[in-house]
Amino acid sequence: MAFKGVKIAMKCIVKLHWDAESRIWHTESDDVPGLVLESGSCDVLIERVRMAAPEMLELNCNYIGPIQLSFETIRIDNLELVS
């Protein structure tokens, strides 16, 4: 049920990938066109996404309104067993 005057937030998924070789987190999102960011810290990258996503949606989609961001972190580490 929708209430008059209540805006429903646009739901956006942002994936954060770890690149072990360069030791950098970087973004991927089908929901936020133009969102290309990177950082050495996952927490810093999330804050950068929070600041940039509304601007990217306004510039690339003409969307101004509430946004719900969901973050998925993807990190794969290859380990060698030592006996």
N, C-alpha and C positions, 0 to 999 in steps of 0.2 A: 504494500500500500504506500503510495507517495503522498506526502503532505505538501500543501500549497506553500510555495516559497522555499522549500528545502531542495538544495541542489545535490544531486548524487555525484560523488567523486569519480573522475576518470581513473580506472585501474590500470596501472602500468607495472610491468615486470622488468626489472633491470638485473642482468646477470653480471656478476663480478668474477672474472677469471684470473687466476694466478699464473704468471709466466715464470717458471723456476729459473730459466736461463738468464733472463734479464732482471729477475727479482722485482717484478712490477705487477700490480693489479691493474686490470683494464676492464672497461665496460662493454656490454653488448645489450641492445634492446630493440626489439621490433616495434615496441609501443611508443618509443621516444625517438623520432627521426633526428639524426644529427648529433646524438649524444655520444661523443667520443672523448673519453677521459681516461687518465691513468694516474697512479700514485704508488708509492712504495708501501703505503699503509692502507689496509682495508677500511678502517674507521675514517680516515681522512677522505678516502674516495667516496664513501657513503655521504659525507657532508658536502662534498663537491657536487655529487649528483643531486642532492636535495636543493642546492642553490641553482643548478643549471637546468634541471628538467622543466620547471615552469617556463623558463625563457625559451627553451627549445620547442616546447609545445606551442607557445604563442607564435614564435617566428615561423615554424614549419607547418603548423596545422591550424593556425588562427584560433587556438583554444585558450580561453581564459576561464578558469574555474577551479574548483577543488580537485586535487590529485591524490590518489592513494598509491604510494610506491611500495612494491614488494621486492625485496632483494634476495637473490639466490647466489650464494658463493660457491665457486667451483675451484677446488684446489686438489691437484694430483701430485703426490710426492713419490718418487721412485727411490726405494731404499735398498741397500745391499746388506745382506746378512753377514755378520762376522762371527766365525766360530772359534 
